[in-house]
Amino acid sequence: MLAQKLAVVTGAARGLGLAVARDLAAAGCLVLMVGRNAEAIENAARELRAGGQQVVAHVADVTDAGAVAALAARLRREFGRADILVNNAGIFPERTDFAQPQAGSVFAVDPEAVAATYTANALAPLRLIQAIVPLMRENAWGRIVNVSSAMGQLSAMGGAWPGYRMSKAALNALTRLTAAELEASPVKINAVCPGWCRTEMGGKDAPRSADEGAKGIVWAALLPDDGPSGGFFRDGEAIEW
């Protein structure tokens, strides 16, 4: 069954996205790896193909509405389907010196940086969902994974880094909204916190590897038909919003 599934993974040139693309391909999916830098995404796809995995590179800036429309058009034209969408692409442009959170204070952050973060981390997933869910509905099967963060949990919201925190809280809200509207369909959507991972965004001091963080994302992407929808998970276990 999985051999027939097509998975779209954004931000797939490195880190979590690359690990997720590799694991989904290893599970038998054809993976469309999306990245905004042509050289980086082509190199990443070439690396996985060298390992015998079935992947295709696609260059797109997912914050651009035209690029998202072109991605959906390619999916329909070349493949006629899209079964899995992993909204992994995201940014964290605020100063991330976790030893000095005042550097990312609500009172110091540039509101334009907050707006840019929201565009990348919340509005881009909304555009992708709007563009790709129609294909999922046509094929009566779909899984959407919004890669979120514990920093977006309202239940444990702290100070500092408002752009990233607010954007991930908005992504969580989008997950709940979409799940409610898809309740009667075979398309499932969940938010996943991969944990703090050693990636370009997470830095070298993070306790988890990208491979470890990817496991929970892949779990949500390959949920069985009786699996959950509209939840927030880490390592396959529900966590608070």
Backbone bond lengths (Angstrom), bond angles and torsions (degrees), N, CA, C in turn:
res aa  C-N    CA-C-N  psi(-1)  N-CA   C-N-CA  omega(-1)  CA-C   N-CA-C  phi
1 M - - - 1.465 - - 1.519 111.00 -
2 L 1.363 116.98 -46.56 1.458 119.61 -176.53 1.518 111.98 -66.30
3 A 1.321 117.14 -24.22 1.454 119.89 -179.97 1.525 111.25 -63.04
4 Q 1.304 116.44 -20.66 1.461 120.70 -179.49 1.525 112.53 -94.80
5 K 1.321 118.31 -1.73 1.460 120.81 -176.19 1.523 111.62 -87.78
6 L 1.328 115.84 139.74 1.461 121.39 174.50 1.519 108.68 -109.66
7 A 1.319 115.84 123.90 1.464 121.74 -178.38 1.523 110.35 -110.59
8 V 1.321 116.04 134.11 1.463 122.90 175.38 1.526 107.41 -106.58
9 V 1.318 116.84 121.07 1.467 121.68 179.92 1.520 108.32 -121.43
10 T 1.323 116.79 119.05 1.468 120.02 178.91 1.528 109.92 -90.82
11 G 1.319 114.99 156.55 1.462 119.52 -177.32 1.517 111.30 61.36
12 A 1.333 116.15 41.98 1.468 121.24 -169.52 1.523 114.12 -95.46
13 A 1.308 118.27 6.81 1.464 119.74 -175.59 1.524 112.74 -76.65
14 R 1.324 116.69 -21.48 1.470 118.73 -176.96 1.524 109.36 -160.45
15 G 1.306 115.65 176.16 1.457 122.34 171.43 1.511 114.21 57.27
16 L 1.323 115.29 -136.49 1.458 121.39 -177.58 1.523 112.22 -58.96
17 G 1.324 116.76 -44.43 1.457 120.31 -177.45 1.516 112.42 -61.20
18 L 1.324 116.92 -41.38 1.456 121.29 178.54 1.525 110.19 -65.69
19 A 1.327 117.01 -42.25 1.463 120.91 179.20 1.525 111.21 -64.68
20 V 1.330 116.81 -40.18 1.465 120.59 178.42 1.527 110.45 -65.75
21 A 1.335 116.55 -44.57 1.465 120.23 179.06 1.519 110.53 -59.52
22 R 1.321 116.98 -44.46 1.469 121.34 178.92 1.527 111.24 -60.22
23 D 1.342 116.59 -46.33 1.469 120.06 -176.37 1.528 111.94 -69.48
24 L 1.328 117.34 -36.67 1.462 119.11 177.83 1.533 110.53 -68.71
25 A 1.315 116.71 -38.60 1.460 119.90 176.87 1.523 110.28 -64.77
26 A 1.333 116.32 -39.37 1.461 120.32 178.86 1.525 111.05 -64.90
27 A 1.341 116.78 -27.51 1.462 121.44 177.73 1.524 112.38 -79.80
28 G 1.328 116.91 -4.67 1.460 120.41 176.30 1.504 115.30 108.68
29 C 1.327 117.67 3.16 1.461 120.40 179.33 1.529 110.81 -82.00
30 L 1.321 115.60 151.60 1.458 121.91 163.46 1.516 105.57 -86.88
31 V 1.324 117.18 123.85 1.468 121.02 -172.85 1.521 110.61 -112.39
32 L 1.316 115.66 124.83 1.458 121.95 171.49 1.519 106.90 -92.87
33 M 1.314 115.95 108.44 1.464 122.35 -176.98 1.524 109.01 -89.84
34 V 1.323 116.25 118.63 1.462 121.67 -175.23 1.524 110.10 -106.21
35 G 1.321 115.99 131.19 1.458 121.33 176.05 1.516 109.79 -151.92
36 R 1.312 116.74 156.35 1.468 118.75 -176.40 1.524 112.88 -89.09
37 N 1.340 117.95 -18.00 1.463 121.24 178.18 1.523 108.95 -100.77
38 A 1.319 116.22 115.88 1.464 120.89 -173.06 1.525 112.27 -59.20
39 E 1.314 117.23 -46.82 1.465 120.02 -177.68 1.524 111.05 -63.49
40 A 1.334 116.63 -43.22 1.465 120.69 -177.09 1.526 111.87 -66.05
41 I 1.332 117.42 -43.92 1.464 119.09 -176.86 1.530 110.78 -73.53
42 E 1.316 117.51 -34.47 1.472 120.07 176.58 1.535 110.27 -65.95
43 N 1.323 117.20 -41.54 1.462 120.69 178.77 1.524 111.16 -64.27
44 A 1.333 116.28 -41.19 1.467 120.07 179.71 1.520 110.85 -64.44
45 A 1.329 116.38 -43.52 1.461 120.37 179.24 1.528 110.79 -65.11
46 R 1.320 116.44 -39.24 1.462 120.56 179.18 1.531 110.48 -63.46
47 E 1.321 115.64 -38.88 1.471 120.48 178.46 1.534 111.06 -60.64
48 L 1.328 116.71 -44.38 1.460 119.78 -179.11 1.526 111.51 -71.42
49 R 1.322 116.41 -39.06 1.475 119.05 178.00 1.524 111.12 -62.72
50 A 1.328 116.56 -33.54 1.464 120.42 178.16 1.519 111.07 -64.04
51 G 1.325 115.73 -25.08 1.456 121.15 176.83 1.518 112.75 -89.65
52 G 1.334 116.47 9.18 1.453 120.94 176.48 1.513 115.39 86.36
53 Q 1.335 116.98 11.11 1.463 119.45 -177.54 1.526 110.72 -95.21
54 Q 1.329 114.85 148.30 1.461 121.38 -174.02 1.526 108.98 -93.07
55 V 1.318 116.38 100.49 1.459 122.29 -178.84 1.521 109.72 -137.04
56 V 1.323 114.96 154.87 1.463 122.79 178.57 1.521 107.68 -132.33
57 A 1.305 117.89 135.31 1.458 121.98 178.40 1.527 110.46 -87.54
58 H 1.325 115.46 145.03 1.464 120.90 175.07 1.522 107.96 -141.95
59 V 1.319 116.26 126.47 1.461 121.63 -179.00 1.526 109.42 -92.64
60 A 1.332 116.65 121.65 1.465 120.59 177.99 1.518 109.62 -162.69
61 D 1.315 115.25 139.91 1.461 122.18 168.27 1.524 106.03 -92.63
62 V 1.324 117.15 108.87 1.458 119.76 -171.49 1.529 112.95 -72.74
63 T 1.325 117.42 -4.88 1.467 119.18 173.57 1.523 111.32 -83.96
64 D 1.328 117.06 -6.20 1.461 122.65 -178.78 1.520 110.03 -99.40
65 A 1.310 117.59 118.90 1.463 121.88 -175.93 1.527 111.45 -59.51
66 G 1.328 117.56 -39.48 1.452 120.82 179.25 1.516 112.38 -64.74
67 A 1.334 116.33 -38.14 1.459 120.34 179.23 1.520 111.15 -67.63
68 V 1.332 117.09 -37.06 1.469 120.59 177.84 1.534 110.09 -67.52
69 A 1.326 116.39 -41.00 1.465 120.15 177.28 1.528 110.78 -62.39
70 A 1.329 117.00 -40.15 1.457 121.00 178.91 1.528 111.08 -66.21
71 L 1.331 116.74 -36.69 1.463 121.19 176.77 1.531 110.39 -62.34
72 A 1.323 116.45 -47.36 1.465 120.44 179.17 1.524 110.99 -62.34
73 A 1.330 116.83 -38.60 1.463 120.63 179.14 1.525 110.79 -64.83
74 R 1.323 116.94 -39.68 1.464 119.95 177.79 1.530 110.98 -64.84
75 L 1.325 116.42 -42.35 1.460 120.11 178.74 1.528 110.89 -57.80
76 R 1.311 115.59 -45.04 1.464 119.84 -178.93 1.534 110.89 -69.08
77 R 1.318 116.16 -42.68 1.471 120.63 -174.85 1.532 112.07 -70.48
78 E 1.319 117.21 -46.71 1.461 120.75 -172.29 1.528 114.18 -91.27
79 F 1.336 116.25 -31.12 1.459 118.95 -172.20 1.531 113.36 -120.13
80 G 1.324 116.22 -25.24 1.457 120.32 -179.68 1.511 114.37 69.51
81 R 1.328 116.25 15.51 1.465 118.53 -178.11 1.529 110.59 -165.54
82 A 1.306 115.23 165.27 1.462 124.22 167.45 1.519 104.50 -155.76
83 D 1.319 116.22 118.20 1.455 120.31 -173.35 1.516 113.58 -104.31
84 I 1.315 116.55 -32.27 1.461 121.77 -176.85 1.524 108.50 -130.81
85 L 1.319 116.54 132.93 1.466 122.70 174.52 1.518 108.25 -124.78
86 V 1.321 116.30 118.71 1.462 121.47 175.07 1.524 107.89 -109.33
87 N 1.333 115.42 106.27 1.465 121.47 178.06 1.524 108.14 -82.99
88 N 1.327 114.69 84.84 1.459 120.98 -176.17 1.527 112.96 -102.42
89 A 1.320 117.68 -29.65 1.469 120.45 -176.76 1.527 110.15 -58.23
90 G 1.319 115.63 135.97 1.460 119.55 178.93 1.514 110.29 -169.39
91 I 1.323 115.35 168.42 1.466 120.69 -179.78 1.523 109.95 -132.93
92 F 1.332 114.61 158.13 1.467 122.35 175.91 1.526 105.83 -141.93
93 P 1.358 117.29 75.71 1.461 120.09 -172.06 1.529 114.50 -80.02
94 E 1.319 117.14 -10.70 1.466 119.20 -179.66 1.528 110.53 -70.37
95 R 1.297 116.81 160.59 1.460 120.74 177.83 1.523 108.77 -65.12
96 T 1.310 116.22 128.45 1.469 119.92 -171.69 1.525 112.63 -115.57
97 D 1.314 116.77 40.49 1.455 120.23 172.91 1.524 107.24 -80.53
98 F 1.338 115.76 95.34 1.453 119.48 -173.49 1.531 112.54 -67.52
99 A 1.330 117.22 -16.23 1.464 120.02 175.80 1.526 110.93 -77.73
100 Q 1.326 116.63 -17.58 1.466 121.03 179.91 1.535 109.26 -132.32
101 P 1.336 116.82 74.59 1.464 119.74 -176.29 1.522 113.99 -61.54
102 Q 1.337 117.08 -20.12 1.466 118.58 179.48 1.521 111.89 -62.19
103 A 1.335 116.34 -19.75 1.466 119.90 178.08 1.520 110.59 -65.99
104 G 1.330 116.49 -25.05 1.451 120.66 178.68 1.516 112.14 -111.44
105 S 1.323 116.45 29.13 1.461 121.46 -175.99 1.524 113.04 -63.82
106 V 1.324 115.55 149.77 1.463 122.30 171.65 1.525 110.01 -52.58
107 F 1.306 116.84 -33.55 1.462 121.48 -175.15 1.522 113.51 -85.38
108 A 1.348 116.53 -5.71 1.456 119.75 -178.21 1.527 113.39 -117.75
109 V 1.325 116.50 -18.87 1.456 119.76 -172.86 1.524 111.65 -70.13
110 D 1.327 115.97 146.80 1.463 122.19 176.17 1.533 108.62 -79.15
111 P 1.327 118.79 118.65 1.466 119.88 179.69 1.525 113.91 -56.21
112 E 1.334 117.71 -28.67 1.459 119.89 177.57 1.530 110.88 -67.06
113 A 1.324 116.50 -34.41 1.462 120.14 176.21 1.525 110.17 -67.63
114 V 1.328 116.83 -36.45 1.464 121.07 176.98 1.528 109.43 -63.01
115 A 1.332 116.24 -44.57 1.465 120.77 -179.84 1.526 110.95 -62.65
116 A 1.334 117.65 -41.51 1.461 121.27 179.56 1.522 111.18 -65.52
117 T 1.330 115.88 -37.71 1.466 120.24 178.75 1.519 110.17 -66.63
118 Y 1.303 117.01 -42.49 1.467 121.91 178.55 1.536 110.14 -62.13
119 T 1.312 116.23 -41.24 1.468 120.39 179.19 1.519 111.12 -60.02
120 A 1.336 116.71 -44.87 1.464 120.59 -177.26 1.523 112.59 -75.72
121 N 1.315 116.68 -40.47 1.466 120.38 -169.70 1.519 114.69 -92.73
122 A 1.331 118.09 -17.89 1.467 120.68 -177.64 1.528 112.83 -125.72
123 L 1.332 117.64 -47.25 1.461 119.41 -178.23 1.528 112.22 -72.31
124 A 1.329 117.76 -36.51 1.467 119.67 178.44 1.537 111.15 -63.02
125 P 1.334 119.26 -45.73 1.469 118.60 174.48 1.531 113.10 -59.56
126 L 1.329 117.29 -36.39 1.465 120.12 176.77 1.526 110.15 -61.19
127 R 1.331 117.38 -46.53 1.465 120.79 179.05 1.531 111.27 -60.38
128 L 1.307 115.92 -43.30 1.462 119.94 -178.64 1.526 111.19 -65.69
129 I 1.309 116.50 -40.75 1.469 120.41 177.36 1.524 109.97 -61.98
130 Q 1.321 116.94 -45.94 1.462 120.48 179.56 1.527 111.35 -61.83
131 A 1.320 116.53 -35.71 1.469 120.67 -176.33 1.526 113.01 -79.53
132 I 1.330 117.54 -33.43 1.462 120.60 -169.30 1.523 113.91 -103.34
133 V 1.320 118.65 -27.51 1.467 119.57 -179.80 1.537 112.74 -57.89
134 P 1.342 120.69 -36.76 1.469 118.35 177.04 1.530 113.22 -54.86
135 L 1.337 118.26 -37.36 1.462 121.00 176.83 1.523 111.36 -67.24
136 M 1.318 116.31 -38.17 1.460 120.14 177.70 1.526 110.79 -64.17
137 R 1.316 115.62 -42.25 1.465 119.50 -179.86 1.526 111.06 -64.18
138 E 1.312 116.29 -39.40 1.468 119.60 179.85 1.521 111.75 -62.15
139 N 1.321 117.13 -33.99 1.459 121.45 -178.77 1.527 112.53 -97.97
140 A 1.341 115.78 5.28 1.471 122.48 173.68 1.527 113.41 55.12
141 W 1.334 115.97 39.83 1.468 120.50 175.67 1.520 107.91 -167.73
142 G 1.321 117.14 139.92 1.453 119.33 176.77 1.512 112.29 -172.55
143 R 1.338 114.81 149.68 1.455 121.85 174.94 1.533 108.02 -136.13
144 I 1.315 115.70 127.14 1.467 121.56 177.28 1.520 108.05 -118.89
145 V 1.324 116.33 130.95 1.461 121.57 176.81 1.517 108.43 -121.64
146 N 1.310 116.48 118.41 1.459 121.97 173.71 1.526 107.94 -95.25
147 V 1.319 116.97 114.30 1.465 120.74 -178.64 1.520 108.31 -78.58
148 S 1.323 115.01 107.87 1.452 121.87 -173.92 1.528 110.17 -108.49
149 S 1.331 116.14 -151.74 1.460 120.71 -176.50 1.518 109.95 -162.54
150 A 1.329 115.19 149.41 1.460 119.65 173.66 1.529 110.87 -61.91
151 M 1.338 117.08 -20.64 1.462 120.02 178.22 1.520 111.30 -69.34
152 G 1.328 117.78 -11.79 1.459 121.41 176.23 1.516 113.55 -97.43
153 Q 1.330 117.01 1.81 1.463 119.90 -179.47 1.521 110.93 -73.69
154 L 1.324 116.69 120.28 1.469 120.03 175.66 1.519 110.45 -66.25
155 S 1.344 116.62 -31.13 1.463 120.53 -177.65 1.527 112.46 -66.90
156 A 1.330 117.04 -19.75 1.459 120.21 -178.97 1.528 110.90 -132.81
157 M 1.330 116.93 28.37 1.463 121.04 -174.47 1.525 111.03 -66.98
158 G 1.319 115.14 126.04 1.452 120.68 175.43 1.512 110.34 -108.50
159 G 1.315 115.99 -166.96 1.450 120.23 178.57 1.519 111.10 -89.87
160 A 1.313 115.48 172.60 1.472 124.63 174.33 1.521 113.10 74.98
161 W 1.327 115.37 159.71 1.461 126.37 179.02 1.530 112.91 53.09
162 P 1.343 117.04 54.52 1.466 120.06 -176.06 1.523 114.02 -63.53
163 G 1.343 117.69 -32.98 1.463 118.67 179.93 1.513 111.27 -61.07
164 Y 1.318 116.55 -51.46 1.459 120.41 -178.60 1.522 110.85 -67.91
165 R 1.328 116.89 -47.12 1.469 120.05 -178.49 1.533 111.25 -60.57
166 M 1.323 117.07 -48.04 1.467 120.46 -177.96 1.528 111.13 -65.12
167 S 1.330 116.70 -38.46 1.466 118.91 -178.50 1.523 111.15 -67.26
168 K 1.330 117.80 -37.36 1.455 119.98 179.65 1.532 111.18 -75.45
169 A 1.326 117.35 -32.63 1.474 119.51 173.18 1.530 109.61 -63.77
170 A 1.339 116.46 -38.90 1.467 120.62 177.44 1.525 110.58 -66.91
171 L 1.326 117.41 -38.29 1.461 121.07 177.61 1.529 110.44 -63.29
172 N 1.327 116.04 -39.00 1.463 119.79 176.47 1.527 110.83 -63.68
173 A 1.326 116.03 -41.79 1.469 119.60 177.31 1.527 110.77 -62.83
174 L 1.329 116.95 -40.49 1.465 121.07 177.07 1.530 110.24 -60.48
175 T 1.318 116.82 -38.45 1.465 120.89 178.06 1.518 110.83 -60.00
176 R 1.323 116.13 -46.61 1.464 120.72 -179.09 1.533 111.42 -66.87
177 L 1.312 116.17 -42.99 1.466 120.97 178.67 1.529 111.25 -59.75
178 T 1.326 114.99 -47.43 1.460 119.57 -177.35 1.518 111.07 -66.73
179 A 1.330 116.73 -40.83 1.466 120.54 179.08 1.522 111.10 -60.12
180 A 1.329 116.50 -39.70 1.471 120.11 179.94 1.523 110.74 -64.18
181 E 1.339 116.66 -39.48 1.463 119.69 -178.53 1.535 112.83 -78.44
182 L 1.337 116.22 -17.28 1.466 120.58 178.78 1.522 112.59 -102.68
183 E 1.319 116.31 8.90 1.468 120.69 -171.39 1.524 113.07 -55.50
184 A 1.305 117.04 -36.94 1.470 120.54 -176.89 1.528 112.62 -91.17
185 S 1.321 117.49 7.83 1.462 120.62 -176.67 1.524 110.41 -111.72
186 P 1.345 118.05 168.36 1.461 121.53 177.22 1.536 113.13 -84.26
187 V 1.332 116.55 12.21 1.464 121.39 179.35 1.527 108.80 -96.89
188 K 1.317 116.41 126.78 1.460 122.00 -179.06 1.522 110.11 -112.57
189 I 1.324 115.83 146.75 1.462 121.23 177.73 1.519 109.50 -138.05
190 N 1.319 115.90 136.84 1.455 121.71 177.40 1.524 110.07 -143.96
191 A 1.321 115.43 156.00 1.460 121.97 172.42 1.524 107.65 -99.98
192 V 1.325 116.31 142.56 1.458 121.34 -179.66 1.520 109.79 -131.25
193 C 1.320 115.65 130.12 1.466 121.54 169.94 1.522 107.14 -95.29
194 P 1.328 118.74 115.77 1.465 120.28 -178.81 1.521 113.40 -80.17
195 G 1.338 115.88 -5.16 1.454 119.63 -172.67 1.526 110.48 86.95
196 W 1.313 115.31 174.52 1.463 120.97 -179.12 1.526 108.03 -82.55
197 C 1.323 115.92 112.88 1.464 121.21 -171.20 1.525 112.28 -114.96
198 R 1.322 114.96 151.56 1.459 121.42 177.93 1.528 109.43 -78.10
199 T 1.322 115.06 87.71 1.456 122.78 177.01 1.517 107.26 -130.91
200 E 1.327 115.93 -179.92 1.468 118.78 177.39 1.522 110.33 -59.71
201 M 1.338 116.92 -36.72 1.458 120.36 177.83 1.523 111.94 -75.89
202 G 1.327 117.49 -43.89 1.459 121.46 -174.47 1.509 114.47 -76.49
203 G 1.330 116.72 -25.68 1.462 120.28 179.70 1.521 112.89 86.86
204 K 1.325 115.47 169.77 1.464 121.70 -173.54 1.519 113.92 -77.50
205 D 1.339 117.46 -14.34 1.467 119.86 -177.06 1.522 113.09 -90.15
206 A 1.325 117.98 -2.27 1.468 120.81 -178.77 1.530 110.03 -65.37
207 P 1.335 116.90 145.05 1.466 120.12 -175.20 1.520 115.06 -78.02
208 R 1.331 118.44 -16.12 1.460 120.94 -175.66 1.524 111.28 -112.64
209 S 1.321 115.15 151.04 1.458 120.08 172.58 1.530 108.95 -85.28
210 A 1.320 116.11 163.79 1.466 119.98 175.87 1.523 110.32 -62.42
211 D 1.325 117.10 -35.80 1.459 120.84 178.99 1.529 110.75 -61.54
212 E 1.320 116.93 -41.73 1.465 120.73 178.78 1.523 110.92 -66.41
213 G 1.316 116.56 -42.56 1.462 120.43 179.69 1.510 112.82 -65.64
214 A 1.331 116.45 -32.00 1.469 120.99 -177.18 1.523 112.57 -68.14
215 K 1.317 117.39 -27.63 1.472 120.57 -172.81 1.529 112.08 -58.85
216 G 1.327 117.67 -44.08 1.461 120.10 -179.72 1.517 112.84 -68.29
217 I 1.321 116.56 -31.41 1.466 121.01 177.77 1.527 109.64 -68.66
218 V 1.318 116.08 -45.72 1.466 120.93 179.92 1.528 110.38 -64.28
219 W 1.328 116.65 -39.13 1.468 120.51 175.86 1.527 110.66 -54.43
220 A 1.333 116.87 -46.98 1.472 120.60 -178.84 1.518 111.90 -70.42
221 A 1.319 117.40 -28.63 1.471 120.97 -179.96 1.519 112.24 -73.91
222 L 1.325 116.89 -22.77 1.464 121.23 -175.03 1.526 111.98 -114.99
223 L 1.317 117.09 26.79 1.465 121.05 -178.54 1.525 111.56 -58.87
224 P 1.315 116.64 141.83 1.466 119.68 173.93 1.521 110.49 -71.36
225 D 1.314 116.38 172.29 1.463 120.89 -175.45 1.527 112.88 -63.99
226 D 1.341 117.67 -22.86 1.464 119.86 178.11 1.528 112.09 -97.38
227 G 1.344 116.22 14.64 1.461 120.65 179.71 1.518 112.04 -76.79
228 P 1.334 116.28 170.42 1.463 121.43 -176.13 1.524 113.06 -75.93
229 S 1.322 115.11 160.92 1.462 121.74 172.79 1.521 107.95 -143.76
230 G 1.325 115.99 143.87 1.458 120.23 179.02 1.510 113.80 82.24
231 G 1.343 117.17 22.13 1.460 120.92 -178.83 1.511 113.05 -111.33
232 F 1.340 114.20 173.88 1.460 123.09 178.33 1.526 105.74 -124.43
233 F 1.336 116.93 123.92 1.452 120.61 -170.03 1.528 112.59 -133.55
234 R 1.316 114.71 152.17 1.462 122.33 167.39 1.520 106.91 -135.98
235 D 1.313 116.83 126.38 1.467 122.27 -178.50 1.535 111.73 54.79
236 G 1.325 116.54 36.49 1.452 120.74 177.62 1.517 114.54 76.89
237 E 1.332 117.36 5.80 1.464 121.50 178.80 1.523 109.92 -114.43
238 A 1.335 116.11 138.20 1.458 120.74 -178.75 1.524 111.35 -65.44
239 I 1.331 116.47 139.74 1.469 121.59 174.91 1.526 108.26 -127.42
240 E 1.319 116.55 166.16 1.458 121.18 -176.39 1.535 110.22 -75.59
241 W 1.343 113.31 150.70 1.457 120.15 176.53 1.532 109.88 -74.10
